[in-house]
């Protein structure tokens, strides 16, 4: 038995729960809302995301989910509730649904944007040598894990040329621990014909400092990997604004 370590604009998408205010009697948008949306889209097309503050980027996303409402108040509410644009996108469905004005259509649009961002970041890592794509790898880890409210444990598997051949979630946990099974980690490496691996997990607290359980688990994985001729390159702990590398800090 393995030892575990705890460590829109789509009018067809219309959901009543997305409507924070009564629907206008007329089917058309009021001119001031229509003109505002037109100006935002034009600014985005001309200047990109850098031309817009976070609340206006959120408005662009919300336009599709709520086609006939002023979404600026909801954009501000979401940012005040979750703290940042990234945190809004990463927020669990259940927490999003508690915000007045948010329904299934809003959650769907936010999660589509989140998934697209993750897929784009991942495409810059998979199939690339880690030496030349280390910054992209860190950005990917932050995009997918930094704003999670519970711990997640992932493993990046590499071939003999240190090219990332797989990125797999091994476990999900609670706010302060995640179960990890070293034998399963190395077993999967053999199944993938991998030669090396990088462990990654997040600390929802925001502080990437390793716990004693993190250090003990890493040593167990390293021992299991060495016994099978595998190399543990690093263990990254992702915090809110920065990360910690076991290799750089001398833990490996």
N, C-alpha and C positions, 0 to 999 in steps of 0.2 A: 504494500500500500504506500502511495506517495506521501512524502512529508509536505504539509502545507504551511506556508508562511503567511500570516495575516499582515500583512503589513498595511387693382387688378385689371395690364388692365384686361381682365377677362370677365365680362359681365355675367357669364354663365356660372361663375363661382360666387353665388350669393347666399350667405348664411346670415340668418337673422341675428345670431349672437354677435356678429361683427359690428352691428349697428348701435353705436353708443347714443345716438340721438334719433328722434323720429324722422322718417323718410320725408323728403320734400314732396309736395303734391305733384310738382312738375317732374317729368322724366329726365329733363336735362339738368346738367350741373349749373349752379349759379355762376354768373360770368366771372366773379372775383376768384372762385375756386378754379374754374377752367383756365383763366389767365395765369394763375399762380402755378398750376401744374405745367402749363406750356413753358413758362419761364424756367422752372426747375429743370425740365428735360433739356432745354436749350443750353443752359449753363453746364449741365453734366456732359452733353455731347461736345461742347466746345472746350471745357477745361478738365473733364474727367472727375474722378472722385475727390481730388485735391481742391477742386473749386467749391465743394460743398461741405458744410459742417455735418457732424454725425446725425443730427435730427433731420436734416434735409435728405441725407442718404436714406434714412429710414422712411421718410415720406415717399420717396420713389418706389421703395419696395411695397409700401402699404397701398399705393395707388391701385395696384392690380387687385388687391384683396377687397378694397372698399372703394368701388368705382364712383360713388355719388356722395361722398362725404369730405369734409375738411379733416384731413388726417394729422395735421400738425399737432393738435393737443394730445392725440394718442402717441405720436412719436416722442414727444417730451415726456409723457408719463412712463413709457417703456424705458427710456434712458434714465429717468430718475429712479425707477424701480430696480433696474439691474446694473446700472452704473456705467455701461459703455456699449458702443455699437456691437462689439464682438460678444459681449456678455448677453445681449438681447438675442442674438442669433443662436448662441449656445444654450440658452435657458431651456430647461425641460418643458415639455408640452404642458404638464400639469400646472407649473408655476405661471407660464404664459397665460393660460386660460383663466387664472384668477384675476387678471388685470381687466378692469371694466373696458369694454369696447373690443376685446380680443376674442375671436371665435375660431372655428376650424379653418376658415379661409386665410386669416392672418397667420396662424401657425403654419399652414401649408407654405405660404410664400416665404416666410422666414426660414423654414427648414430647407426649402429648395435653394435659397441663396447660400445657406450654410454648407449644404452638400456640394454645391458647385465650387465653393471656395476650397473645401477639403480636397475635392477631386483634382482641382488645378494644382494645389500645393503638392499633392501626392505624385502627380505626373512628373514633377521636377526632381523626384527622389528615386522612384522605382526605375531600375535599369541603368542607374547612374553610379559611378564609383563614389564612395563616401568621401574620399579625399578631396575631390573636385566639387562636390555638392554638399559640403558640410553645412554651410550657411542655409542652403535650401532645406536641408534635413531639419535643422533647428527651427526654421520658420514653419515647416510642416507640423512638427511636434507642438509648437505653440498654438498654431491655428486649430488643431484638432483636440488639444488637451488642456490648455492653460485656463480655460474658463469653465471647465466641467465642475459640477458641484459634488461629484463623488470621484473616488480614485479609479483609475483605469491603468491596466498593465499591458503594454504592447511589446512585441519583439520584432526587430528588424533582422532578417536573415540575409547573409551575404555569401557570395560564391568565392572561389579561390582568388579572383581578381578584385575582391572587395566591392563588387557591384551588388546593390540591393536587389535581391530576387523576390522577396516577400516581406510584407508588413502585416502582421497579424495581431489582433486583440486576443490576449490570453485570458483575461479576467476583468471583471468589474467588481468594485467593492462599495464601501460606505464613504463617509466624509473623511475618515482618517485611517483606513486600512483596506487592503485588497488581498485576496488569497492568491498565492503563487506556488506552483508545484514545479520545482527544478527539474524533476525527471521528465515531466511533460514538455518542458521547454526544449530540452536537448533531444528528446524523442522526435519532436517535430522537426528539428534541424536535420536529423538523419533522414526523415521522410522527404525533405526538400532537397537533399544532397547539398546542404549548406556547409560551408567551412568555418564561418564565423557568425557572431551575432552581437547585436546591441540591444540592451534592455532599456525600456523607457516607461516611466510612470509619472503621474502628476500628483501634486500636493494641493488640494483645493484651498488650503489655508493661505496659499500664496508664497509660503516660505519653502524654498527647495532644499533646505538643510536635511540631510539623511537622518533617519531614526536608527536606533540600534537594530530594529527588525529589518530595516532596509539593508543595512550593512551585512547582517547575518545571512539574509536571503541571497544577496549578491555573491557572497563567498561560497554558498552552497551551489549556486548555478555555475560559478567558475570552476569549482572542483568537479562537478558532473561533466562540464564541457571538456576540461582537460583530460579526463579519463577516457573520453571518446575522440580525442584529437581535434577538438573544436577550440576556437579562440573566442574569448569574450572580450570584445574591443572596448566596450564602455557600458556604463549604466547612467542614463540621463534622468534627472528628476526635474520636471517642468513646474515652475512656479508661475505666478501671475505675470510677472514682468521680466523674469530671468530664469536661467536654468543652472543646474549644478552637474558637472561631469565628474564621475567617480575617478576616471583616469587622470583628469587635470588636478583633482584635489588629493591624489595619492592613495585613494582607497583600493585601486587596482594596480 
